């Protein structure tokens, strides 16, 4: 009997900005981030036969766990349980994206595996259940069930559509060094604790100056744009069909309106002018100074046609730059490659293109 399979492109993401909050009661950090999917991908192939039982996972990369440690495994296992379906399932992950790169590769694999499984079975979970399962599997998984520009809050798993902007040329730098996200968070927490202790010491020594010292006790400050987004999580953007709510704030009102109207160049420039940034750079660049230099090369100079924006993605180690033209992006790629850093030219992937290109032939 001929066994068919479904192959899905498992797209990457970058974080256009990321703000880290204090540790919550559940042990996770509160985050506010603006995700953006990219036209770089792994390939996830799923075969499912009803009536059988068993789950097998393989990969072309031996670093990929092929058991229940893998997010794609847990996603498929959880989906079958929620559907009440018995099936024999095989998953193959063709890795092309970096591991520990901050590009969401493992999380994207999980979302791709679910989409392929649903296609194979001809049955889909209700959207609310899909999103709940995705959040259980990993903080970055839900964004890949939306695609395009996505606002993430909570620990990153509470996601909302953000208005898309058209495809923008992008260079992704893939350093040889890997960054441990838990180690980055530990360093952030150590700095946070040191800041609190220092502020408390100063407050004790300067009694009566509370109006000056009290603001220091919130060190490090929750960053401008993204933190304000979470605080005013309220109104909706009526022109976005299917959105359950879009965060608005006065600082980004023009940016969001520009996105909604498809004004790509002005939108990106407005976004950059808000001061959007990635808090992880503060600790990761001190742990890995070479990454700071890579960001500088991505940015370029005025004589080199500088990037519109460049940043670390997530906790790294991948970094990216956004450019006004392909020529500017190719110049940045050449700068990086000349210094021995792997660099890829691609583009951001808006939501319609994300879903339109997902299932591979």
N, C-alpha and C positions, 0 to 999 in steps of 0.2 A: 504494500500500500504506500502511495506517495504521501510523504509527510511535508506539509507546507510550514512556513515560518514567517514571522513578521520582523522586519529590521527597521529600527528607529534611530534617527540622529539624536544623540544626547548632547545638547548644546551647552556651552560654557556660559558663565556669568562673570561680571566684574561688579565691584561695589563702587558706584560713583562717589559715595560718601558713606561714612560709618561713624556713629557716635556711641561710645561705651558708657553705660551707666553703672551704678553700684551693683554688688552681688545681691540677688533676690533671696527670699527665704528658701526657694527650691534649689539654691546653689548655682543657678544660671545668672549671667549678667543681663541686665536690661540693655537692649540695643535699639537703635533707630538707624535704618540704612536705606539707601536707594540702590536697588539692584538694577542691572541692565544685562540682558542676554546678548551673546556674541555669536557670530557665524563661524565658530570653531566647535568641533564636536568629536565625541567618541561614537562608536556604533554599538547598539545593543540589539541582539537578535534573540527572539523568544519563540519557542515551539511549545504548544500546549495541546494535549489530547485528553479530552474528558473521559472519565471512567477509570483512569489509572491513578497512580499515587506515587509521588516522589518528586524531588527537586534537585536538579543538577546545575551547577554553575561552572563555567570555564572562562579563561581569559588568555589573551596573547601575552600578558604581562604577569610574570610570576609574583610580583609584589601585590597583586590584587588578591585579597582573601576570597576563597571559593566556598565559603560556608556561611553560617548565620551571622558572622561579623560583617558581611557585605550588605550594604543598604539595599541593593537590588533584590537580594535574597529575602530580606525581611519584608520588603514591600510586596513582593509576589506572595509570600507566605501569608501575610496579613490580609491581602486582597482575597485570596482563595477562602480564607476563614470567614471573612465578612460576607462573601457571596454565598457561602455554603456549598461550594463546588469542589468536587474531587477531580484532580487532573494530574497527569504526569507532565512536568514542565522542565524544559531545559533553557538555560540562559547563557549566552556567550557575549562577553564584553570585549570589544576590540578597542584597546586603549590608545588614544592619540593625544589626550590632554594630560598635563603634568599632575602627578600625585603630590599632595601637600602644596599645591600651587595657589590656593585661595581662589580658584575658579569654579568651585562647586562641582567638580567632576563626579565624585561619588554620589552626591545628592542628585545630580542630573541623571545618572545611571538608574537610580531608583525610580524617578518619575518616568523615564523612558521605558523601563521594564513594565511598569503598570500599564502604560498606554499600549504597549505591544501585547501584553497579556489580555487586556480587554478586547483588542482587535482579534486576537486568536480565538477567544471564547465567544465573540459576538455578544458580549454582555459587559455592561459598565456599572460601576458603583455609582450611586447618587453623588452629586458633586460635594455635598457636605461631608459625606463619609470619605470620599477621596482625600479631601483636604485634612480631615482629622487623622486619617491614617498617615498621610505624608508628614504631618507635624510630629506624630509619634516616632516615625523612622528617623527624622533628622531636622534640625532647625532650618536648613537651607532647601529642603525638598519642596515645600509648598510653592515657592516662587516659580519652580519649573512647571507647575500646573497652571500658570498664568502666562509667563513669558513677556518679552518686551521690557518696558520700564515698570518696576514693581517696588512699592514702598513696603518695607518690613519693619515691624515693631515687635514688642515682647522680647523673646530671645532671637528674633528674626523670622519666626514661623507664622506670625500674624501678618498676613499679606493683603495688599490692596492694589488694584490696577492704578498705576500712575499714567497720566496722559503720555502717549508715545511721542517721540520725535523721529523724523525719518532717519534712515541709515546714515551713519557717520563713520568715516574711515578711521581705523584704530590700529595701533601697533601694540602687540603684547610681547613683553620681555619675559623670558623664561630662564631665570638664573639656575645655576647648577646646585645651589644651596637650597635645602628644604627648610621650611619654618613650621615649628610645632605650635598649633593653636593653643593647646593647654599651657605651654611654656610662656607664650605671649601674654595670655591672661594672667598667669602668676606674676609676671613682671609688672603688668599694669596694676594688679592688686597691691604689690609691694610699694609701688610709687604712690598709689592712692593712700595707703596706710601711712606712709612717711609724710605725705602732705598734710593729712589730718593731724598727725602727731605734732608736726612743726607749727601748724596753725594754733593748736591747743596750747602749746608752750608759749607762743607769743601772746595769746589771749590772757594767759595767767599772769604774765609779766607786765601786761598793760591794761590792768583793770580800769574800767571806765571808758575804754576805747572800743566798746562792742560794735558800734556802728561801723567801725573801720575793719575790725577783725572778723566779724561774723561771716561775711561773704567768703573768707578764705576757708571756712570749714566745709564748704561744698567742693573743695579741690578734689580732682580736677573738674573744672566747670563743664557741664554738659554743653556740647558745642552748638554754636549759633543756630544754623539752619535746621539741622535734623532734630535737635532736642525740641525746638519750638514746634516742629511738626507734630511730635507726639503729644505735646501739652494741649494743643488745640484740636485734637482728633475729633472732628465734629461734623462739618457740613459736607454735602455731596456735590459732585460735579455732574449735573444732570445730563450733559451731553455724552457721558461715558456709559453706553449700554452694558448691563450686566455687572456694573460696579456696585458693591454694597456700601460704598462710602469712600470718599477720597479726602485725605487730610489737607486742610488749607491753612495757610498762615500769611500774615501781611507781608513778611519778608519775601515770600515766594509767589505772591499773587500774580505778578507779571510773568514769572517763569511758567507757572502752571497754565495760565491763559495762553501763553505763547506756544506751549506744547500742544494744547488742545487745538490750536489753529494751524499746527504744522509749520511753525516758523523755526526751522531747525537751527539756523546759524544764530539768530537772536536768542533762542531758548538756551542753547548751550552757554553762550556768553553771559546771559543773565544768571544762569545756574552757578557758573564759576564766580561771578561777582558777589554772590551771597556769602562766599567764604567756605563753601562746602569742602570737606576734607575727611581723611580717614584717621581716626584716633590711634589706630594700631601703629601708624608710622612712628609715633613718639617712642615706642618701646622696641619695635622690630628693627628700626634703623640703628639703634644703639647696640642691639645684639648682632646685627649683620650690617656693618658700615658700607659694604659693597652695594647694598640695595639703594642707599641714598645716592650714590654716584650713578646708578642706573636710572633713577628718576631724573637726575640732572640731564643725562643724555637724552632721555625721552623728551624733556621740556625743550632742549635746544636753546638757542639764543635768538635775538632779533635778527642777526645776520643769517641765521640758519632757518628762518621761518618757524618760530616756536610753536609748540603744541597749544591748542586751546586749553588743555587740561591734562595733567598726568598725576597718577597716584598709585599707591599700593592697592592690590585687590584683596579684600578680606584681611586676613592676617599674613598674606603672602604665601610663597615668595614671589609670585607673579606680579608684575607691574604693567601698567598700560598708559598709553597716551592717545588723545583724540585730536584729530587734525582737520584743517579746512580743506585740504586737497590730498590726492593720492601722492603727488610729488613730495609734499612735506612729510608724509608718512614714510615713503620709501627712503628719504634722506635720514630720518630717524632710525629706521631699520638698519641702514648701512652703518651709521655711527655705532650702533650696538654690536653688530656683527664684527666690525673692525676691532672692537675691544674684547672679542671672544664670547659675547653673550648671544644666546639663541634668541631670535626675534621673528615674529610672524606678523604680517600685515593682513588685516581682516576688516570687518565693519560691524557696527552694532546691528542687532537684529530686532526690528520692531515686532510687535505682537502678531500681526497678520502674517508676516513672512515666517515667523517662528513656527506657527502651526501649519502654514502652507507647505513648508519644506521638511517637516519632521519625519514623515514616513518615507523611508528610502525605497527606491525601486530594487 
